[in-house]
Amino acid sequence: MQCSYFDAGRCTSCTLMGTPYAAQLAGKEEHARAVLGSHGPAEWLPAVASRESGYRNKAKMVVGGTVTAPTLGILDAAGRGVDLRECGIIAPGIRAAFGALTAFVTTAGLTPYDVPARRGELKNLVVTESPDGQLMVRFVLRSREALPRVRKHLPALLADLPQVAVVSVNLLPEHKAVVEGEEEVVLTEQQTLTMRLGGIALHLRPQGFFQTNTEVAAALYAQAGRWVEEVAPSSVWDLYCGVGGFALHAARPGRTVTGIETSAHAVAAAERSRTEVGLADVRFLAGDATAFALDAGTVPDLVVVNPPRRGIGPRLAQWLEDSGVRHVLYSSCNVTSLARDLAAMPSLVAVRGQVLDMFPQTPHSEVLLQLTRR
Ligand SMILES: C[S@@+](CC[C@H](N)C(=O)[O-])C[C@H]1O[C@@H](n2cnc3c(N)ncnc32)[C@H](O)[C@@H]1O
């Protein structure tokens, strides 16, 4: 894939831009093998390729420029807006909405936040697309000052972009280089975006986590589901479950499945999916994954872990090592922390693995491993 922003040096975040895709994929497999070393699996399944462009279901655009000519993209070294609205890795359905969204910025008078001057209101625009083509649009604002104007002009925006299902304002009062703050005000009746994967409707709230690449996420849950089926466990834990992707794909009548996640909102969303699917033996609990495992007093037949980049950490790894659990599926977006965690669980041996290319044009990927007790 070629990118004019990359070629012009305007944006260099996709560090593999210009590298042929087959070489990117082979490089990611090689990297995973090299970093995992002796902890790696005996067998690697063929890597799951992604579409090379338009794969990102979520765009986080920093807003710069002026209220009459806003930029959507990043900030340069001087803190001025660089427009990247044609970014080729963003889903086409999101890119197609940028025109109407920038027009809305002007109509609603949402002055872009000027980082060097610490003035202005609109910091970021975050847009997520569902597999059905619906959009969730979030305006990250410095204060509530512009909130009444967003509300006032919202009906016109929804008429312009009928595919927009959820609109919210996120408040980020601090002068910090982060995407969003803690407070979210949802302005539409619909509070969540429906992410339909593998026949299951997952419900994503504005601040919730969702895998970046919808098609590859579907492949990830399906592969994990197949490996769970082979083991045929009667009890499963899905630790770091988010809105329940792994848990709901692993659920079967008569199998108890427990999902654990710190975000109470994500747990509520997962519970909703569970009710809709009509699964009686699945439950989701809000809490820390490690604390849950240490306090549970029982050991399931199979544990799925899908932690943030930092990995599961030494305490949960030690618990898994000592617990006697026979099967673990570890889905990781960071092979370095994965290798560290595996080293702490020598009794759990990686038998199969697969690289799933969640992030083409970048060096990142997802690695799914099946571990079995020796
Ligand atoms: C990589 S995401 C995976 C989410 C989910 N498995 C999925 O497929 O969408 C990691 C999740 O772990 C949650 N999390 C972070 N720290 C946690 C902890 N200590 N205990 C439980 N969940 C945690 C985050 O809120 C996030 O939803």
The ligand as an SDF file (V2000), in Angstrom:
LIG
                    3D

 27 29  0  0  0  0  0  0  0  0999 V2000
   -7.0880   -6.1690   25.2080 C   0  0  0  0  0  0  0  0  0  0  0  0
   -8.6200   -5.7590   25.9610 S   0  0  0  0  0  0  0  0  0  0  0  0
   -9.5140   -7.2460   25.6690 C   0  0  0  0  0  0  0  0  0  0  0  0
  -11.0020   -7.1560   25.7560 C   0  0  0  0  0  0  0  0  0  0  0  0
  -11.7820   -8.3560   25.2460 C   0  0  0  0  0  0  0  0  0  0  0  0
  -11.1710   -9.6250   25.5750 N   0  0  0  0  0  0  0  0  0  0  0  0
  -12.0500   -8.2440   23.7680 C   0  0  0  0  0  0  0  0  0  0  0  0
  -11.7810   -9.1870   23.0160 O   0  0  0  0  0  0  0  0  0  0  0  0
  -12.5690   -7.1930   23.3340 O   0  0  0  0  0  0  0  0  0  0  0  0
   -8.2230   -5.8110   27.6570 C   0  0  0  0  0  0  0  0  0  0  0  0
   -9.3960   -5.5950   28.6000 C   0  0  0  0  0  0  0  0  0  0  0  0
   -8.9280   -5.7890   29.9280 O   0  0  0  0  0  0  0  0  0  0  0  0
   -9.5790   -4.8890   30.8020 C   0  0  0  0  0  0  0  0  0  0  0  0
   -8.7200   -4.8160   31.9960 N   0  0  0  0  0  0  0  0  0  0  0  0
   -7.6360   -4.0320   32.1930 C   0  0  0  0  0  0  0  0  0  0  0  0
   -7.0710   -4.3260   33.3860 N   0  0  0  0  0  0  0  0  0  0  0  0
   -7.8010   -5.3180   33.9360 C   0  0  0  0  0  0  0  0  0  0  0  0
   -7.7110   -6.0520   35.1570 C   0  0  0  0  0  0  0  0  0  0  0  0
   -6.7430   -5.8060   36.0370 N   0  0  0  0  0  0  0  0  0  0  0  0
   -8.6240   -7.0120   35.4060 N   0  0  0  0  0  0  0  0  0  0  0  0
   -9.6180   -7.2650   34.5200 C   0  0  0  0  0  0  0  0  0  0  0  0
   -9.7620   -6.5970   33.3470 N   0  0  0  0  0  0  0  0  0  0  0  0
   -8.8640   -5.6410   33.0590 C   0  0  0  0  0  0  0  0  0  0  0  0
   -9.7050   -3.6390   29.9770 C   0  0  0  0  0  0  0  0  0  0  0  0
  -10.7560   -2.8310   30.4690 O   0  0  0  0  0  0  0  0  0  0  0  0
  -10.0020   -4.2070   28.5760 C   0  0  0  0  0  0  0  0  0  0  0  0
  -11.3900   -4.3350   28.3730 O   0  0  0  0  0  0  0  0  0  0  0  0
  1  2  1  0
  2  3  1  0
  2 10  1  0
  3  4  1  0
  4  5  1  0
  5  6  1  0
  5  7  1  0
  7  8  2  0
  7  9  1  0
 10 11  1  0
 11 12  1  0
 11 26  1  0
 12 13  1  0
 13 14  1  0
 13 24  1  0
 14 15  1  0
 14 23  1  0
 15 16  2  0
 16 17  1  0
 17 18  1  0
 17 23  2  0
 18 19  1  0
 18 20  2  0
 20 21  1  0
 21 22  2  0
 22 23  1  0
 24 25  1  0
 24 26  1  0
 26 27  1  0
M  CHG  2   2   1   9  -1
M  END
$$$$
